[in-house]
Amino acid sequence: MLPVHLDLTNQQVLIAGGGKIAARRAEALCIEPCHITIVSPDISKEMARLIDTYNLNWKEKKVDAEDLKDAFFIVAATNDPAVNEWIAQTARPHQLVNCVSQSELGNVIVPKVVKAGRVTISVSTSGASPARTKQLAAEIETLLEQEDVDALDALYIERKKQQRKSR
């Protein structure tokens, strides 16, 4: 898989599921300027908090093909692997799908993200071990020095000034 950073500005994102893993995906996506819809007959307290805090759209029902239709990015995170598999198989070829129960069924793996200023580091074990992914990300995070983060912010500002001058 090719690691990429995806611009979700104004894109439709569907999260099928309302439990712990779905809430983790939702929390990561809530900082992006996208339109998130949660489809699940039941939701966890954490998902309810995210829906309230970020004013997410919640459809209190089981996911169906109509729900998938307009989504650019789909997260199949129900507690039923057969439903997640159905979502991955039903999605259109141009849609991005993260299937949490069987990552190989989707075409996107959501990495653990470490952010500090303008530094963004993605860590993935390609679905082999989410726990180890978290450990590796935590180790990498300790390597980021604030002075490096500050220096990169300054370089970014300077680069933007130079780009404006050259126009």
N, CA, C and O of each residue as an XYZ file, in Angstrom:
668
protein
N       0.839     -1.183      0.000
C       0.000      0.000      0.000
C       0.881      1.242      0.000
O       1.936      1.282      0.633
N       0.427      2.231     -0.713
C       1.123      3.503     -0.803
C       0.639      4.432      0.294
O      -0.545      4.767      0.330
N       1.530      4.862      1.199
C       1.090      5.820      2.226
C       0.832      7.184      1.580
O       1.670      7.697      0.838
N      -0.322      7.757      1.866
C      -0.673      9.084      1.351
C      -1.363      9.878      2.457
O      -1.870      9.313      3.426
N      -1.369     11.174      2.292
C      -2.137     12.041      3.179
C      -3.289     12.546      2.341
O      -3.070     13.133      1.281
N      -4.489     12.334      2.785
C      -5.696     12.533      2.003
C      -6.415     13.820      2.394
O      -6.683     14.058      3.572
N      -6.719     14.637      1.412
C      -7.492     15.853      1.646
C      -8.970     15.478      1.589
O      -9.474     15.096      0.533
N      -9.655     15.583      2.708
C     -11.075     15.230      2.775
C     -11.985     16.459      2.775
O     -13.168     16.348      3.099
N     -11.456     17.611      2.419
C     -12.237     18.841      2.432
C     -13.530     18.679      1.645
O     -13.517     18.348      0.460
N     -14.636     18.916      2.320
C     -15.989     18.845      1.756
C     -16.394     17.474      1.214
O     -17.373     17.368      0.476
N     -15.663     16.438      1.567
C     -16.007     15.090      1.114
C     -17.006     14.447      2.071
O     -17.052     14.774      3.257
N     -17.805     13.525      1.531
C     -18.758     12.752      2.318
C     -18.046     11.528      2.886
O     -17.447     10.740      2.154
N     -18.126     11.387      4.209
C     -17.513     10.242      4.890
C     -18.620      9.479      5.611
O     -19.428     10.067      6.330
N     -18.647      8.184      5.411
C     -19.630      7.325      6.071
C     -18.906      6.402      7.038
O     -17.944      5.728      6.667
N     -19.371      6.378      8.271
C     -18.861      5.423      9.254
C     -20.012      4.500      9.619
O     -20.995      4.924     10.227
N     -19.878      3.228      9.238
C     -20.886      2.224      9.577
C     -20.448      1.564     10.868
O     -19.449      0.845     10.904
N     -21.200      1.811     11.925
C     -20.872      1.279     13.237
C     -20.896      2.393     14.262
O     -20.676      3.561     13.943
N     -21.167      2.011     15.501
C     -21.264      3.010     16.552
C     -20.486      2.668     17.799
O     -20.660      3.305     18.838
N     -19.626      1.667     17.708
C     -18.886      1.214     18.887
C     -17.536      1.885     19.062
O     -17.273      2.963     18.530
N     -16.695      1.211     19.824
C     -15.390      1.743     20.217
C     -14.483      2.049     19.014
O     -13.911      3.136     18.929
N     -14.357      1.105     18.103
C     -13.472      1.302     16.946
C     -14.044      2.360     16.012
O     -13.305      3.204     15.506
N     -15.342      2.323     15.782
C     -15.980      3.350     14.943
C     -15.771      4.734     15.550
O     -15.525      5.701     14.829
N     -15.868      4.828     16.866
C     -15.660      6.117     17.550
C     -14.215      6.581     17.389
O     -13.968      7.775     17.221
N     -13.262      5.658     17.439
C     -11.854      6.037     17.228
C     -11.647      6.601     15.831
O     -10.950      7.600     15.654
N     -12.258      5.951     14.835
C     -12.141      6.458     13.463
C     -12.822      7.828     13.353
O     -12.285      8.752     12.742
N     -13.999      7.943     13.949
C     -14.728      9.216     13.902
C     -13.910     10.326     14.542
O     -13.828     11.433     14.009
N     -13.311     10.030     15.674
C     -12.513     11.052     16.372
C     -11.360     11.537     15.501
O     -11.078     12.734     15.455
N     -10.697     10.621     14.814
C      -9.599     11.005     13.924
C     -10.102     11.853     12.762
O      -9.416     12.773     12.318
N     -11.292     11.545     12.274
C     -11.845     12.266     11.121
C     -12.488     13.600     11.483
O     -12.625     14.474     10.626
N     -12.882     13.765     12.738
C     -13.566     14.995     13.152
C     -12.708     16.242     13.006
O     -13.245     17.347     12.919
N     -11.401     16.094     12.977
C     -10.547     17.264     12.809
C     -10.398     17.658     11.345
O      -9.808     18.692     11.032
N     -10.930     16.836     10.454
C     -10.873     17.122      9.019
C     -12.143     17.877      8.598
O     -13.207     17.687      9.189
N     -12.025     18.728      7.580
C     -13.196     19.512      7.133
C     -14.107     18.717      6.188
O     -14.359     19.133      5.056
N     -14.592     17.576      6.668
C     -15.434     16.706      5.851
C     -16.823     16.597      6.482
O     -17.058     17.094      7.583
N     -17.728     15.943      5.774
C     -19.102     15.738      6.246
C     -19.230     14.273      6.668
O     -19.189     13.368      5.835
N     -19.384     14.060      7.960
C     -19.390     12.697      8.499
C     -20.807     12.259      8.851
O     -21.549     12.966      9.532
N     -21.157     11.071      8.365
C     -22.427     10.438      8.724
C     -22.121      9.114      9.410
O     -21.347      8.299      8.909
N     -22.745      8.920     10.565
C     -22.637      7.665     11.302
C     -23.918      6.879     11.035
O     -25.015      7.421     11.168
N     -23.789      5.612     10.663
C     -24.961      4.758     10.472
C     -24.819      3.568     11.416
O     -23.932      2.728     11.258
N     -25.714      3.518     12.400
C     -25.684      2.436     13.373
C     -26.959      2.473     14.192
O     -27.403      3.548     14.596
N     -27.565      1.302     14.449
C     -28.773      1.295     15.274
C     -28.480      1.675     16.728
O     -29.356      2.185     17.426
N     -27.254      1.428     17.182
C     -26.851      1.734     18.552
C     -25.494      2.427     18.509
O     -24.695      2.192     17.603
N     -25.240      3.289     19.504
C     -23.936      3.949     19.584
C     -23.410      3.905     21.016
O     -24.171      3.846     21.981
N     -22.102      3.934     21.116
C     -21.441      3.967     22.422
C     -21.522      5.377     23.000
O     -21.871      6.330     22.304
N     -21.194      5.490     24.282
C     -21.169      6.813     24.922
C     -20.165      7.722     24.227
O     -20.423      8.910     24.032
N     -19.026      7.162     23.856
C     -17.997      7.960     23.175
C     -18.490      8.462     21.824
O     -18.251      9.615     21.466
N     -19.176      7.606     21.072
C     -19.706      8.029     19.779
C     -20.780      9.096     19.981
O     -20.843     10.062     19.221
N     -21.620      8.932     20.993
C     -22.654      9.941     21.291
C     -22.003     11.288     21.597
O     -22.489     12.333     21.165
N     -20.898     11.256     22.345
C     -20.182     12.493     22.662
C     -19.647     13.157     21.390
O     -19.742     14.375     21.237
N     -19.088     12.360     20.481
C     -18.560     12.899     19.225
C     -19.673     13.474     18.358
O     -19.514     14.535     17.755
N     -20.798     12.769     18.301
C     -21.940     13.250     17.515
C     -22.410     14.597     18.040
O     -22.679     15.513     17.263
N     -22.508     14.716     19.359
C     -22.940     15.975     19.971
C     -21.904     17.083     19.803
O     -22.235     18.203     19.415
N     -20.659     16.759     20.095
C     -19.591     17.761     20.059
C     -19.355     18.316     18.658
O     -19.183     19.523     18.485
N     -19.347     17.438     17.664
C     -19.011     17.838     16.296
C     -20.232     17.936     15.382
O     -20.100     18.135     14.175
N     -21.409     17.795     15.967
C     -22.653     17.900     15.206
C     -22.656     16.952     13.993
O     -22.971     17.356     12.874
N     -22.301     15.696     14.243
C     -22.270     14.696     13.173
C     -23.678     14.217     12.873
O     -24.555     14.243     13.736
N     -23.882     13.783     11.651
C     -25.166     13.227     11.242
C     -25.217     11.759     11.669
O     -24.325     10.983     11.324
N     -26.252     11.374     12.417
C     -26.403      9.986     12.854
C     -27.706      9.434     12.310
O     -28.783      9.969     12.573
N     -27.591      8.344     11.539
C     -28.759      7.604     11.076
C     -28.888      6.383     11.986
O     -28.043      5.488     11.966
N     -29.949      6.359     12.778
C     -30.148      5.310     13.782
C     -30.804      4.098     13.122
O     -32.002      3.858     13.269
N     -29.968      3.332     12.379
C     -30.469      2.177     11.643
C     -29.297      1.324     11.189
O     -28.135      1.696     11.357
N     -29.623      0.171     10.608
C     -28.588     -0.665     10.007
C     -28.210     -0.082      8.656
O     -29.047      0.503      7.968
N     -26.947     -0.241      8.277
C     -26.448      0.303      7.021
C     -27.053     -0.450      5.833
O     -27.251     -1.663      5.888
N     -27.340      0.286      4.764
C     -27.809     -0.337      3.521
C     -27.102      0.307      2.331
O     -26.350      1.267      2.496
N     -27.340     -0.217      1.148
C     -26.644      0.236     -0.059
C     -26.850      1.721     -0.328
O     -25.938      2.385     -0.820
N     -28.007      2.245     -0.021
C     -28.289      3.668     -0.232
C     -27.354      4.550      0.593
O     -26.974      5.633      0.148
N     -26.980      4.095      1.787
C     -26.080      4.857      2.646
C     -24.686      4.993      2.030
O     -24.011      6.002      2.237
N     -24.265      3.999      1.287
C     -22.926      3.981      0.701
C     -22.813      4.874     -0.531
O     -21.729      5.353     -0.864
N     -23.917      5.087     -1.189
C     -23.961      5.683     -2.530
C     -23.112      6.944     -2.702
O     -22.315      7.008     -3.638
N     -23.251      7.929     -1.851
C     -22.594      9.217     -2.046
C     -21.293      9.386     -1.268
O     -20.695     10.461     -1.294
N     -20.852      8.348     -0.586
C     -19.659      8.466      0.241
C     -18.385      8.412     -0.600
O     -18.251      7.594     -1.510
N     -17.472      9.292     -0.275
C     -16.131      9.275     -0.869
C     -15.254      8.293     -0.096
O     -14.474      7.539     -0.679
N     -15.402      8.321      1.239
C     -14.613      7.478      2.128
C     -15.567      6.749      3.064
O     -16.404      7.370      3.719
N     -15.436      5.424      3.122
C     -16.318      4.582      3.930
C     -15.489      3.835      4.968
O     -14.461      3.241      4.645
N     -15.946      3.871      6.212
C     -15.327      3.091      7.272
C     -16.328      2.011      7.676
O     -17.395      2.312      8.210
N     -15.978      0.760      7.419
C     -16.810     -0.383      7.790
C     -16.345     -0.853      9.158
O     -15.383     -1.612      9.275
N     -17.052     -0.386     10.205
C     -16.617     -0.655     11.576
C     -17.768     -1.155     12.438
O     -17.885     -0.778     13.604
N     -18.610     -1.996     11.871
C     -19.694     -2.581     12.658
C     -19.125     -3.717     13.500
O     -17.973     -4.112     13.317
N     -19.924     -4.238     14.416
C     -19.457     -5.368     15.230
C     -19.726     -6.707     14.548
O     -19.576     -7.765     15.159
N     -20.123     -6.652     13.279
C     -20.422     -7.867     12.518
C     -19.500     -7.945     11.302
O     -19.695     -7.204     10.338
N     -18.494     -8.834     11.329
C     -17.566     -8.940     10.196
C     -18.266     -9.214      8.859
O     -17.782     -8.772      7.817
N     -19.384     -9.925      8.869
C     -20.109    -10.195      7.618
C     -20.679     -8.899      7.036
O     -20.678     -8.716      5.818
N     -21.159     -8.009      7.885
C     -21.671     -6.715      7.415
C     -20.516     -5.875      6.884
O     -20.647     -5.239      5.838
N     -19.395     -5.864      7.583
C     -18.222     -5.125      7.109
C     -17.767     -5.634      5.747
O     -17.411     -4.853      4.864
N     -17.784     -6.958      5.589
C     -17.411     -7.558      4.303
C     -18.399     -7.144      3.216
O     -17.993     -6.818      2.101
N     -19.694     -7.156      3.536
C     -20.714     -6.728      2.571
C     -20.475     -5.273      2.149
O     -20.590     -4.940      0.969
N     -20.147     -4.422      3.104
C     -19.878     -3.014      2.790
C     -18.707     -2.916      1.817
O     -18.792     -2.213      0.810
N     -17.617     -3.617      2.115
C     -16.429     -3.577      1.257
C     -16.740     -4.089     -0.148
O     -16.228     -3.552     -1.130
N     -17.573     -5.119     -0.246
C     -17.918     -5.691     -1.553
C     -18.935     -4.840     -2.310
O     -18.954     -4.850     -3.540
N     -19.771     -4.112     -1.592
C     -20.828     -3.317     -2.211
C     -20.332     -1.947     -2.666
O     -20.892     -1.361     -3.592
N     -19.298     -1.442     -2.029
C     -18.759     -0.132     -2.404
C     -18.334     -0.139     -3.867
O     -17.935     -1.168     -4.412
N     -18.429      1.015     -4.478
C     -18.024      1.161     -5.885
C     -16.497      1.238     -5.980
O     -15.832      1.601     -5.009
N     -15.949      0.903     -7.135
C     -14.482      0.890     -7.281
C     -13.802      2.225     -6.968
O     -12.650      2.237     -6.534
N     -14.489      3.342     -7.180
C     -13.868      4.656     -6.947
C     -13.962      5.110     -5.486
O     -13.412      6.152     -5.130
N     -14.643      4.350     -4.648
C     -14.780      4.729     -3.248
C     -13.632      4.154     -2.419
O     -13.143      3.055     -2.678
N     -13.223      4.920     -1.425
C     -12.192      4.466     -0.498
C     -12.870      3.754      0.660
O     -13.823      4.274      1.239
N     -12.379      2.557      1.003
C     -13.006      1.751      2.043
C     -11.961      1.261      3.039
O     -10.953      0.660      2.669
N     -12.234      1.536      4.314
C     -11.443      1.008      5.412
C     -12.309     -0.032      6.113
O     -13.330      0.306      6.712
N     -11.905     -1.290      6.038
C     -12.653     -2.384      6.662
C     -11.893     -2.797      7.917
O     -10.827     -3.407      7.830
N     -12.443     -2.462      9.084
C     -11.695     -2.657     10.327
C     -11.537     -4.121     10.726
O     -10.545     -4.480     11.361
N     -12.490     -4.965     10.368
C     -12.417     -6.373     10.783
C     -11.487     -7.200      9.900
O     -10.902     -8.180     10.363
N     -11.346     -6.816      8.636
C     -10.455     -7.520      7.704
C      -9.871     -6.467      6.767
O     -10.449     -6.170      5.722
N      -8.723     -5.905      7.144
C      -8.151     -4.782      6.397
C      -7.937     -5.095      4.916
O      -8.002     -4.197      4.076
N      -7.684     -6.362      4.595
C      -7.423     -6.726      3.201
C      -8.663     -6.600      2.306
O      -8.535     -6.586      1.082
N      -9.848     -6.507      2.895
C     -11.069     -6.342      2.095
C     -11.242     -4.910      1.601
O     -11.919     -4.677      0.599
N     -10.644     -3.964      2.285
C     -10.743     -2.567      1.883
C      -9.563     -2.165      1.018
O      -8.685     -2.974      0.720
N      -9.560     -0.898      0.620
C      -8.433     -0.380     -0.153
C      -7.700      0.727      0.606
O      -6.840      1.407      0.046
N      -8.048      0.904      1.893
C      -7.419      1.908      2.754
C      -7.183      1.303      4.136
O      -8.063      0.655      4.702
N      -5.995      1.524      4.664
C      -5.702      1.219      6.056
C      -5.493      2.560      6.740
O      -4.719      3.388      6.260
N      -6.171      2.780      7.846
C      -6.006      4.035      8.573
C      -4.846      3.864      9.548
O      -4.924      3.053     10.472
N      -3.762      4.630      9.345
C      -2.609      4.486     10.219
C      -2.806      5.229     11.530
O      -3.744      6.012     11.675
N      -1.931      4.984     12.468
C      -1.847      5.801     13.672
C      -1.098      7.063     13.248
O      -0.062      6.977     12.587
N      -1.605      8.208     13.616
C      -1.016      9.471     13.185
C      -0.395     10.188     14.378
O      -1.010     10.325     15.436
N       0.829     10.637     14.182
C       1.532     11.452     15.166
C       1.664     12.839     14.556
O       2.241     12.992     13.479
N       1.126     13.865     15.246
C       1.198     15.238     14.739
C       1.869     16.131     15.756
O       1.622     16.044     16.959
N       2.728     16.996     15.234
C       3.357     18.031     16.048
C       3.624     19.215     15.125
O       4.522     19.161     14.285
N       2.852     20.271     15.279
C       2.990     21.408     14.358
C       2.709     20.953     12.945
O       1.660     20.372     12.667
N       3.649     21.219     12.050
C       3.482     20.833     10.647
C       4.029     19.443     10.338
O       4.016     19.008      9.186
N       4.501     18.759     11.350
C       5.022     17.406     11.163
C       3.872     16.420     11.349
O       3.189     16.426     12.373
N       3.674     15.585     10.354
C       2.681     14.519     10.440
C       3.373     13.218     10.070
O       3.941     13.089      8.985
N       3.322     12.269     10.969
C       3.957     10.973     10.734
C       2.879      9.899     10.834
O       2.136      9.836     11.813
N       2.806      9.056      9.809
C       1.845      7.958      9.779
C       2.577      6.664     10.112
O       3.649      6.386      9.574
N       1.984      5.877     11.005
C       2.591      4.606     11.408
C       1.580      3.495     11.165
O       0.431      3.585     11.596
N       2.011      2.457     10.479
C       1.129      1.336     10.198
C       1.911      0.036     10.218
O       3.076     -0.005      9.822
N       1.272     -1.017     10.677
C       1.841     -2.358     10.560
C       1.053     -3.147      9.508
O       1.064     -4.378      9.500
N       0.374     -2.415      8.627
C      -0.431     -3.007      7.543
C      -1.449     -4.008      8.070
O      -1.701     -5.041      7.449
N      -2.024     -3.692      9.214
C      -3.060     -4.526      9.787
C      -2.560     -5.681     10.641
O      -3.363     -6.405     11.229
N      -1.240     -5.865     10.717
C      -0.694     -7.002     11.460
C      -0.929     -6.881     12.964
O      -1.259     -7.867     13.623
N      -0.761     -5.672     13.509
C      -0.899     -5.514     14.955
C      -1.208     -4.061     15.315
O      -0.293     -3.246     15.435
N      -2.492     -3.731     15.488
C      -2.833     -2.372     15.910
C      -2.157     -1.970     17.227
O      -1.793     -0.806     17.397
N      -1.986     -2.904     18.148
C      -1.341     -2.600     19.426
C       0.122     -2.200     19.206
O       0.606     -1.238     19.803
N       0.806     -2.933     18.361
C       2.216     -2.603     18.079
C       2.312     -1.284     17.324
O       3.261     -0.527     17.525
N       1.352     -1.004     16.467
C       1.333      0.274     15.766
C       1.292      1.424     16.767
O       2.031      2.398     16.628
N       0.427      1.311     17.779
C       0.330      2.345     18.820
C       1.652      2.503     19.557
O       2.086      3.622     19.833
N       2.295      1.376     19.878
C       3.574      1.429     20.593
C       4.635      2.139     19.760
O       5.361      2.993     20.268
N       4.720      1.786     18.490
C       5.703      2.414     17.602
C       5.449      3.913     17.472
O       6.386      4.711     17.504
N       4.183      4.293     17.326
C       3.840      5.715     17.206
C       4.243      6.476     18.465
O       4.746      7.597     18.382
N       4.024      5.872     19.625
C       4.396      6.519     20.889
C       5.915      6.694     20.967
O       6.397      7.723     21.440
N       6.666      5.699     20.509
C       8.127      5.801     20.506
C       8.592      6.906     19.561
O       9.492      7.675     19.899
N       7.993      6.985     18.397
C       8.356      8.014     17.422
C       8.033      9.405     17.962
O       8.799     10.348     17.768
N       6.902      9.521     18.636
C       6.488     10.811     19.177
C       7.521     11.372     20.155
O       7.714     12.586     20.228
N       8.179     10.496     20.901
C       9.190     10.966     21.854
C      10.421     11.530     21.151
O      11.195     12.267     21.763
N      10.613     11.197     19.881
C      11.776     11.688     19.131
C      11.584     13.110     18.597
O      12.556     13.767     18.225
N      10.352     13.581     18.559
C      10.075     14.912     18.017
C      10.444     15.982     19.039
O       9.879     16.037     20.131
N      11.378     16.810     18.676
C      11.822     17.902     19.544
C      11.040     19.163     19.203
O      10.810     19.449     18.028
N      10.634     19.912     20.205
C       9.863     21.140     19.992
C      10.629     22.134     19.128
O      10.023     22.850     18.331
N      11.948     22.190     19.272
C      12.730     23.137     18.462
C      12.653     22.788     16.978
O      12.652     23.685     16.134
N      12.588     21.503     16.650
C      12.430     21.090     15.256
C      11.054     21.488     14.730
O      10.925     21.969     13.604
N      10.040     21.284     15.549
C       8.669     21.648     15.171
C       8.593     23.150     14.928
O       8.021     23.586     13.929
N       9.165     23.948     15.832
C       9.178     25.408     15.684
C       9.940     25.832     14.442
O       9.503     26.732     13.725
N      11.073     25.196     14.177
C      11.885     25.523     12.998
C      11.106     25.225     11.715
O      11.173     25.994     10.756
N      10.379     24.128     11.694
C       9.585     23.795     10.503
C       8.440     24.782     10.304
O       8.118     25.135      9.169
N       7.826     25.228     11.387
C       6.783     26.254     11.273
C       7.364     27.531     10.666
O       6.738     28.149      9.805
N       8.547     27.923     11.107
C       9.205     29.119     10.563
C       9.542     28.928      9.082
O       9.353     29.843      8.281
N      10.034     27.758      8.723
C      10.335     27.466      7.313
C       9.083     27.511      6.454
O       9.123     27.992      5.321
N       7.978     27.017      6.980
C       6.710     27.049      6.253
C       6.296     28.498      5.972
O       5.911     28.828      4.850
N       6.374     29.347      6.978
C       6.006     30.764      6.816
C       6.909     31.417      5.771
O       6.427     32.160      4.916
N       8.187     31.152      5.833
C       9.134     31.719      4.860
C       8.839     31.219      3.448
O       8.888     31.988      2.488
N       8.541     29.954      3.329
C       8.225     29.387      2.008
C       6.990     30.046      1.409
O       6.968     30.352      0.217
N       5.966     30.265      2.221
C       4.736     30.912      1.750
C       5.022     32.345      1.301
O       4.459     32.808      0.310
N       5.894     33.047      2.026
C       6.286     34.407      1.619
C       6.966     34.379      0.257
O       6.663     35.199     -0.609
N       7.878     33.442      0.068
C       8.604     33.316     -1.195
C       7.645     32.983     -2.345
O       7.791     33.507     -3.450
N       6.678     32.123     -2.085
C       5.717     31.756     -3.120
C       4.873     32.960     -3.534
O       4.574     33.132     -4.716
N       4.489     33.794     -2.564
C       3.703     34.992     -2.880
C       4.525     35.981     -3.710
O       3.999     36.626     -4.617
N       5.802     36.094     -3.398
C       6.688     37.012     -4.133
C       6.864     36.574     -5.580
O       6.952     37.411     -6.478
N       6.916     35.262     -5.808
C       7.179     34.753     -7.162
C       5.952     34.744     -8.070
O       6.046     34.390     -9.245
N       4.821     35.127     -7.531
C       3.598     35.125     -8.364
C       3.492     36.345     -9.198
O       2.530     36.497     -9.950
